[in-house]
Amino acid sequence: MKKVLFIQIACAAMMLCACGGNQPSVQSFDDIVASRRSVRDYDASKTISQEQVMELIQCAQEAPSWANQQPTKYYVAMSPEKVAAVKDLVGDGNKRNTAGAPVMIVSTYVKGKSGFFRSNPANEIGDGWGAYDNGLSNAYFILKARERGFDTLIMGMRNSDELRKLFAIPDDECIMAVISLGYRASDPNRPDRKAVNEVVKFF
């Protein structure tokens, strides 16, 4: 009897696997890059959990940074009140674009870390390396988000002074982008990219 039951369970498991079950579909990196878009139309009926956001941030932490300084910080608005407050600080156009997004994230970097050696700028770019490292972290974040079926919009139009007050962001952090996170309600078009030979020179 036990043997028959074991066989029945094994067969059921095999059928579940064959149908995909709840397992996420395997995507190549190229698939993820190709499907990522700057989304300006979100499905307001879908939510995202704190655990899901944490997974994206943990991936972002794997991004390289100057001397492994890891200067990027994230301030995540998830409560309806905080989300609405952030949307009020990204301009009217972006407020409309992110109306259905359930999560809004402020991305910053700690100044005076990346690009410095013994507290002095290591080259002419100086603190610009902090912005560079922040961009790398955000790139990891949005690509991981897309792998998990989420969508994002990186916004540079924002009221940094009011965001600093809203999240009590320290003065030694530079506020960079606001990132909306949610599920697309429609598929945006893919803008044309420059031809590769316009952006590269081989020597």
Residue frames relative to the residue before (quaternion, step in Angstrom):
aa qw qx qy qz dx dy dz
M 1.0000 0.0000 0.0000 0.0000 0.00 0.00 0.00
K 0.6570 0.5085 -0.3072 0.4642 3.57 0.94 -0.92
K 0.6426 0.5337 -0.3205 0.4467 3.55 1.03 -0.85
V 0.6459 0.5161 -0.3140 0.4667 3.58 0.99 -0.86
L 0.6504 0.5179 -0.3107 0.4608 3.56 0.96 -0.90
F 0.6364 0.5318 -0.3222 0.4565 3.58 0.99 -0.86
I 0.6570 0.5081 -0.3093 0.4631 3.58 0.95 -0.90
Q 0.6445 0.5257 -0.3221 0.4523 3.59 0.99 -0.84
I 0.6568 0.5023 -0.3070 0.4712 3.57 0.97 -0.87
A 0.6494 0.5228 -0.3148 0.4537 3.58 0.96 -0.90
C 0.6551 0.5132 -0.3102 0.4596 3.59 0.97 -0.85
A 0.6429 0.5233 -0.3159 0.4615 3.55 1.01 -0.85
A 0.6484 0.5163 -0.3128 0.4639 3.57 1.01 -0.85
M 0.6480 0.5160 -0.3191 0.4605 3.57 1.00 -0.81
M 0.6476 0.5114 -0.3183 0.4667 3.59 0.99 -0.76
L 0.6336 0.5306 -0.3248 0.4598 3.55 1.04 -0.80
C 0.6589 0.5014 -0.3046 0.4709 3.56 0.96 -0.87
A 0.6486 0.5330 -0.3207 0.4385 3.56 0.99 -0.83
C 0.7065 0.4376 -0.2528 0.4954 3.57 1.10 -0.68
G 0.5976 -0.5826 0.3637 0.4137 3.58 1.24 -0.07
G 0.1567 -0.8167 0.5398 0.1306 3.57 1.09 -0.63
N 0.7191 -0.3802 0.3186 0.4867 3.55 -0.97 -0.93
Q 0.4054 0.7240 -0.4742 0.2941 3.57 1.24 0.21
P 0.4669 -0.6663 0.4914 0.3107 3.62 -0.95 0.79
S 0.5159 -0.6293 0.4760 0.3336 3.55 -1.09 0.70
V 0.4452 -0.6851 0.5109 0.2673 3.54 -1.08 0.78
Q 0.0772 -0.7952 0.6013 0.0115 3.55 -0.79 1.07
S 0.4150 -0.6591 0.5545 0.2930 3.53 -1.13 0.59
F 0.6480 -0.4983 0.3894 0.4244 3.56 -1.25 0.32
D 0.6342 0.5362 -0.3325 0.4470 3.59 0.99 -0.79
D 0.6257 0.5348 -0.3344 0.4590 3.59 1.05 -0.75
I 0.6557 0.5173 -0.3084 0.4554 3.56 0.96 -0.90
V 0.6652 0.4976 -0.2976 0.4704 3.56 0.91 -0.94
A 0.6804 0.5117 -0.2916 0.4361 3.56 0.91 -0.93
S 0.7306 0.4286 -0.2427 0.4728 3.61 1.04 -0.69
R 0.5326 0.6265 -0.4192 0.3847 3.60 1.21 -0.23
R 0.0223 0.7823 -0.6210 0.0429 3.54 -1.01 0.88
S 0.4525 -0.5861 0.5702 0.3558 3.52 -1.32 0.21
V 0.1447 -0.8527 0.5008 0.0340 3.54 -0.11 1.34
R 0.0931 -0.8106 0.5781 -0.0030 3.55 -0.89 1.04
D 0.6934 0.3491 -0.2637 0.5725 3.55 1.22 0.58
Y 0.0211 -0.8498 0.5238 -0.0552 3.58 -0.18 1.33
D 0.4614 -0.6557 0.5319 0.2725 3.53 -1.23 0.66
A 0.2916 -0.8074 0.4933 0.1403 3.58 -0.28 1.30
S 0.6057 0.5801 -0.3607 0.4081 3.61 1.20 -0.28
K 0.6906 0.4654 -0.2707 0.4830 3.61 1.24 -0.28
T 0.2018 -0.7883 0.5751 0.0839 3.54 -1.04 0.84
I 0.2527 -0.7287 0.6154 0.1623 3.54 -1.37 0.25
S 0.3787 -0.7515 0.4985 0.2083 3.59 -0.91 0.91
Q 0.6451 -0.5044 0.4053 0.4064 3.53 -1.31 0.30
E 0.6298 0.5418 -0.3322 0.4466 3.58 1.01 -0.78
Q 0.6494 0.5106 -0.3181 0.4651 3.58 1.02 -0.76
V 0.6423 0.5031 -0.3227 0.4798 3.58 1.01 -0.77
M 0.6244 0.5466 -0.3347 0.4465 3.59 0.99 -0.81
E 0.6265 0.5372 -0.3406 0.4505 3.59 1.00 -0.76
L 0.6572 0.5044 -0.3096 0.4667 3.58 0.98 -0.81
I 0.6702 0.4919 -0.3017 0.4668 3.58 0.96 -0.82
Q 0.6126 0.5355 -0.3494 0.4646 3.58 1.06 -0.68
C 0.6311 0.5042 -0.3312 0.4876 3.57 1.06 -0.67
A 0.6377 0.5374 -0.3272 0.4444 3.59 0.95 -0.85
Q 0.6209 0.5613 -0.3367 0.4314 3.58 1.11 -0.65
E 0.6077 0.5616 -0.3514 0.4380 3.59 1.22 -0.32
A 0.4817 0.6759 -0.4368 0.3468 3.59 1.24 -0.18
P 0.5079 -0.6376 0.4709 0.3373 3.61 -1.06 0.63
S 0.0005 0.7815 -0.6238 -0.0105 3.56 -1.21 0.53
W 0.6843 -0.4927 0.3510 0.4071 3.54 -1.27 0.49
A 0.8444 -0.0924 0.0193 0.5274 3.59 -0.69 1.16
N 0.5478 -0.6390 0.3699 0.3934 3.57 1.19 0.63
Q 0.2290 0.8074 -0.5112 0.1856 3.58 1.05 0.77
Q 0.1467 -0.8286 0.5251 0.1270 3.60 1.20 -0.54
P 0.0983 0.8656 -0.4854 0.0739 3.60 0.71 1.06
T 0.5729 0.6396 -0.3755 0.3489 3.59 1.20 -0.35
K 0.0775 -0.7632 0.6410 0.0273 3.54 -1.12 0.86
Y 0.1912 -0.7795 0.5875 0.1035 3.56 -1.20 0.59
Y 0.1255 -0.7566 0.6397 0.0510 3.55 -1.00 0.94
V 0.1302 -0.8510 0.5087 -0.0023 3.54 -0.32 1.34
A 0.1777 -0.7661 0.6124 0.0807 3.55 -0.76 1.11
M 0.0228 0.8182 -0.5721 0.0531 3.57 -0.66 1.15
S 0.6034 0.5292 -0.3722 0.4662 3.60 1.10 -0.51
P 0.6143 -0.5761 0.3776 0.3849 3.64 -1.01 0.69
E 0.6471 0.5334 -0.3253 0.4369 3.58 1.02 -0.77
K 0.6922 0.4664 -0.2781 0.4754 3.57 0.88 -0.94
V 0.6218 0.5410 -0.3391 0.4536 3.58 1.01 -0.82
A 0.6680 0.4962 -0.2953 0.4694 3.58 0.90 -0.94
A 0.6395 0.5370 -0.3235 0.4450 3.58 1.01 -0.82
V 0.6563 0.4924 -0.3136 0.4780 3.59 0.98 -0.82
K 0.6540 0.5239 -0.3187 0.4430 3.58 0.92 -0.85
D 0.6241 0.5325 -0.3345 0.4637 3.57 1.17 -0.51
L 0.7253 0.4460 -0.2247 0.4738 3.59 1.24 -0.38
V 0.6377 0.5280 -0.3392 0.4467 3.61 1.21 0.28
G 0.6368 -0.5319 0.3280 0.4516 3.59 1.21 0.33
D 0.6412 -0.5716 0.3579 0.3662 3.55 -1.15 0.65
G 0.6516 0.5295 -0.3251 0.4352 3.60 0.95 -0.84
N 0.7030 0.4454 -0.2645 0.4872 3.57 0.86 -0.96
K 0.5792 0.5656 -0.3794 0.4480 3.59 1.12 -0.55
R 0.6578 0.4789 -0.3047 0.4950 3.60 0.99 -0.80
N 0.6603 0.5375 -0.3094 0.4235 3.58 0.93 -0.91
T 0.7751 0.3449 -0.1626 0.5038 3.58 1.06 -0.76
A 0.2461 0.8298 -0.4816 0.1375 3.58 1.27 0.22
G 0.7803 0.3509 -0.1880 0.4824 3.61 0.90 -0.86
A 0.4786 0.6845 -0.4388 0.3314 3.61 1.24 -0.03
P 0.3449 -0.7808 0.4832 0.1946 3.64 -0.71 1.00
V 0.7702 0.2621 -0.1419 0.5639 3.59 1.22 -0.36
M 0.0582 -0.7667 0.6389 0.0246 3.56 -1.08 0.86
I 0.1140 -0.8208 0.5597 -0.0085 3.56 -0.80 1.07
V 0.2085 -0.7475 0.6192 0.1198 3.54 -0.98 0.91
S 0.1756 -0.7968 0.5757 0.0530 3.55 -0.77 1.12
T 0.0025 -0.8031 0.5946 -0.0388 3.58 -0.82 1.02
Y 0.1548 -0.7501 0.6142 0.1902 3.54 -1.35 -0.04
V 0.4955 -0.6448 0.4961 0.3042 3.55 -1.15 0.67
K 0.3876 -0.7442 0.5020 0.2095 3.57 -0.74 1.08
G 0.7995 0.3389 -0.2331 0.4378 3.55 -1.26 0.48
K 0.5733 0.5743 -0.3803 0.4437 3.59 1.24 0.33
S 0.7763 0.2686 -0.1450 0.5515 3.57 0.33 -1.25
G 0.7774 0.3110 -0.2490 0.4868 3.55 -0.92 0.97
F 0.6871 0.4607 -0.2707 0.4923 3.57 1.29 0.05
F 0.0859 -0.7585 0.6441 0.0488 3.52 -1.22 0.65
R 0.8224 -0.0762 -0.0199 0.5635 3.58 -0.58 1.22
S 0.7065 -0.5051 0.2158 0.4461 3.52 0.97 1.12
N 0.6508 0.4741 -0.3270 0.4947 3.61 1.24 0.14
P 0.5764 -0.5795 0.4314 0.3818 3.61 -1.07 0.65
A 0.3971 -0.7413 0.4924 0.2243 3.57 -0.82 0.98
N 0.7834 -0.0239 -0.0048 0.6211 3.58 1.22 -0.40
E 0.7681 -0.4157 0.2405 0.4236 3.56 -1.33 0.02
I 0.6008 0.5800 -0.3673 0.4095 3.61 1.17 -0.34
G 0.1556 -0.8458 0.4998 0.1035 3.58 1.15 -0.59
D 0.8561 -0.0708 0.0751 0.5065 3.56 -0.85 -1.03
G 0.4594 0.6761 -0.4501 0.3595 3.57 1.27 -0.10
W 0.5809 0.5795 -0.3732 0.4330 3.57 1.21 -0.45
G 0.5830 0.5613 -0.3739 0.4530 3.58 1.15 -0.48
A 0.6490 0.4970 -0.3055 0.4883 3.55 1.05 -0.84
Y 0.6160 0.5478 -0.3348 0.4565 3.57 1.07 -0.77
D 0.6815 0.4817 -0.2837 0.4722 3.57 0.87 -0.98
N 0.6177 0.5422 -0.3391 0.4577 3.56 1.06 -0.75
G 0.6523 0.5179 -0.3080 0.4598 3.56 1.00 -0.84
L 0.6275 0.5239 -0.3383 0.4662 3.57 1.04 -0.75
S 0.6528 0.5106 -0.3139 0.4632 3.59 0.92 -0.87
N 0.6731 0.4963 -0.2994 0.4593 3.55 0.92 -0.89
A 0.6073 0.5475 -0.3546 0.4534 3.58 1.10 -0.66
Y 0.6355 0.5060 -0.3248 0.4843 3.58 0.98 -0.85
F 0.6415 0.5525 -0.3173 0.4274 3.56 0.95 -0.93
I 0.7406 0.4286 -0.2575 0.4490 3.59 0.69 -1.05
L 0.6370 0.5108 -0.3407 0.4661 3.59 1.10 -0.56
K 0.6260 0.5052 -0.3339 0.4914 3.57 1.06 -0.71
A 0.6118 0.5486 -0.3432 0.4548 3.57 1.04 -0.78
R 0.6751 0.4881 -0.3053 0.4613 3.56 0.90 -0.87
E 0.6062 0.5536 -0.3530 0.4488 3.59 1.04 -0.75
R 0.7175 0.4351 -0.2369 0.4897 3.58 1.06 -0.78
G 0.6099 -0.5969 0.3398 0.3954 3.58 1.27 0.17
F 0.5460 0.6062 -0.3995 0.4181 3.59 1.27 0.19
D 0.2578 -0.7480 0.5889 0.1653 3.53 -1.35 0.18
T 0.1843 -0.8041 0.5638 0.0387 3.52 -1.19 0.64
L 0.0802 -0.7336 0.6664 0.1065 3.50 -1.42 0.23
I 0.2201 -0.7652 0.5936 0.1169 3.57 -0.76 1.08
M 0.0926 -0.8272 0.5541 -0.0084 3.55 -0.68 1.16
G 0.2278 -0.7758 0.5768 0.1162 3.54 -0.93 0.97
M 0.5950 0.5269 -0.3619 0.4872 3.58 1.26 -0.32
R 0.3503 0.7178 -0.5313 0.2823 3.59 -0.40 1.23
N 0.4445 -0.6615 0.5362 0.2781 3.56 -1.24 0.51
S 0.2405 -0.8291 0.4861 0.1359 3.57 0.05 1.29
D 0.6206 0.5546 -0.3535 0.4270 3.61 1.00 -0.74
E 0.7062 0.4467 -0.2670 0.4800 3.58 0.89 -0.91
L 0.6115 0.5282 -0.3545 0.4705 3.60 1.08 -0.59
R 0.6178 0.5457 -0.3420 0.4512 3.56 1.04 -0.76
K 0.6638 0.4887 -0.2973 0.4818 3.57 1.00 -0.83
L 0.6518 0.5566 -0.3155 0.4071 3.58 0.92 -0.96
F 0.8010 0.2610 -0.1180 0.5256 3.57 0.97 -0.88
A 0.3993 -0.7250 0.4674 0.3105 3.60 1.29 0.11
I 0.1726 0.8065 -0.5387 0.1721 3.56 0.90 0.98
P 0.4767 -0.6998 0.4483 0.2866 3.62 -0.72 1.02
D 0.6072 -0.5943 0.3999 0.3438 3.55 -1.19 0.61
D 0.6591 0.5130 -0.3276 0.4417 3.61 1.12 -0.46
E 0.6224 0.4900 -0.3582 0.4941 3.59 1.26 0.24
C 0.2997 -0.7323 0.5881 0.1675 3.55 -1.01 0.91
I 0.3245 -0.7382 0.5607 0.1883 3.57 -0.77 1.07
M 0.1717 -0.7978 0.5736 0.0710 3.56 -0.70 1.13
A 0.8510 -0.1004 0.1146 0.5026 3.57 -0.23 -1.26
V 0.2758 -0.6569 0.6555 0.2506 3.48 -1.43 0.18
I 0.1298 -0.8013 0.5831 0.0332 3.57 -0.86 0.99
S 0.2373 -0.7410 0.6091 0.1536 3.57 -0.83 0.98
L 0.1160 -0.7867 0.6058 0.0274 3.55 -1.14 0.75
G 0.3326 0.7274 -0.5466 0.2480 3.56 -0.80 1.02
Y 0.5662 -0.5550 0.4700 0.3879 3.53 -1.24 -0.59
R 0.4780 -0.6765 0.4746 0.2976 3.57 -0.87 0.90
A 0.3212 -0.7322 0.5706 0.1874 3.55 -1.10 0.79
S 0.7722 0.0671 -0.0524 0.6296 3.57 1.27 -0.33
D 0.4986 -0.6605 0.4768 0.2962 3.56 -1.22 0.46
P 0.2896 -0.7663 0.5454 0.1770 3.60 -0.57 1.10
N 0.5573 -0.5924 0.4611 0.3548 3.54 -1.23 0.48
R 0.4304 -0.6664 0.5395 0.2821 3.55 -1.23 0.46
P 0.3480 -0.7320 0.5397 0.2278 3.63 -0.60 1.05
D 0.5699 -0.5964 0.4394 0.3555 3.56 -1.12 0.63
R 0.2700 -0.7279 0.6068 0.1706 3.54 -1.19 0.68
K 0.5855 -0.5592 0.4450 0.3827 3.54 -1.22 0.47
A 0.5645 -0.5572 0.4723 0.3845 3.54 -1.22 0.45
V 0.6005 -0.6012 0.3840 0.3614 3.57 -1.00 0.82
N 0.6746 0.5138 -0.3131 0.4277 3.59 0.94 -0.78
E 0.5829 0.5602 -0.3792 0.4501 3.59 1.29 -0.06
V 0.7727 0.3566 -0.1815 0.4927 3.60 1.15 -0.47
V 0.7417 0.3553 -0.2208 0.5242 3.59 1.21 0.05
K 0.0549 -0.7524 0.6541 0.0543 3.53 -1.25 0.63
F 0.1958 -0.7754 0.5922 0.0985 3.54 -0.89 0.98
F 0.1119 -0.8005 0.5876 0.0377 3.58 -0.99 0.84
